Amino acid sequence: MVVLAASIVSKSGKALVSRQFVDMSRSRVEGLLAAFPKLVGTGKQHTYVETENVPEYSPSLDEEGVCRAAFDLASAFDEAISLGNKENVTVAQVKQYCEMESHEEKLYKLVMQSKINETKDHMRKRVTEIEKSKIDRGKNEKAFGPLRPPNSFSDMSTKGTGLGGDPIFADLFAQKPKGLPSAPAPAPATSKVAGGMKLGKAKKTNQFLESLKAEGELISEDAQPTGIQSGPSSIPPSDPIAVAIEEKINVTVKKDGGIHNFDIQGTLALQVLNDTGGFIQLQIENQDLPGLSFKTHPYINKELFNSQKFVGAKDPNRPFPSGQNETPLVKWRIQELDESSLPLSVNCWPSVSGNETYVNIEYEASEMFDLHNVVISIPLPALRAAPSVRQIDGEWKYDSRNSVLEWSIILIDQSNRSGSMEFAVPASDPSTFFPISVGFSASSTFSDLKVTAVLPLREGRPPKFSQRIRLVTDNYIVI
């Protein structure tokens, strides 16, 4: 039997959508539709099906709704009938084919979204730094007159060997006035009005911050332009010297085994609170790993660092910069890592059975790290309801807007180095569940780099210091 055409007809007999599979004119199709009830004679078996759920691709069942979905309906006809012959496909398969999902497109969108998020994080950080810089500059100008604006250096380029080679770093290490205490916070402007004193008007909030807030981004309010601060942001750090050590993982793991790339990038940053506390050197130690390479800023004494693992300025008469901003001093990179060094391995096993796809996902964590706030994000096909989770070690959440299932484990330690989850969705192509994104943090690093001592360059006791060490994921996906 050959199907000549597939049509949707209104109750009044009007053809709304028609898809012919042989060369036929419109008048011919309309004539066949008008004569169809008469062609069904006695002694022949025929069936009429009337339901409120047909057609599935139309948002409403009136003439206007069917006409708006005419293209989708015609595409569905093409998937079910080819050259007049019925295709052996299910309704779920027709729906999947019409969605035209692409694994490469999903991967591209995931990479682009990661870059967008990274750019937004960088913009928010820069906005906060600029606001703090304006506040500090205002304090200095009122207390001591105009001073050169503070800067931070993040350029780890090796260009320039003299002290004048990098004006940004030269400003930071410029000799500061001796014996001058930190500038107190300026008193808020006041104006006399009837009935007492009234605080002056606050400056307008940065428009860029407002635009980020309008997009739903969380913006830190620790830089308040009025000089009156409240809450945790007004509490200064307890130690005069603070060190931040951070490593970021960038890895792409193949679902069938092996890795596409595996890279670790680390940074050591210093924060000095007092103006006179910058005359110091940092003693560090780290694990000797293959593929580990360091890069120091040109104004750091590279020979001293390579020979004795001391982080200090070339000119000992110039202190490290002070203020509320962290100053990166050393960067490093670890390469030549293999699959056995992964902190967390994730395996996904989708299998189709009838009209459903059963997905088994398991993780296995390395003994090297205890992982915190682990989130494994699995992309799903477009669903009308949440997936059916049959078994899980941890918690799950379904993001219907992005069609993503998030598997969360608060802590992975010796008690749960492995775990699994099983869920079911309507029949789907196995590639639909990739790429899988993984996120976590840890309180130790691959290089095991740490500051063991802070040594003063002038007389006095070694200052107290604190250090924050963490490992985070920058881009960790399974494709």
Disulfide bonds with the S-S distance in Angstrom:
none
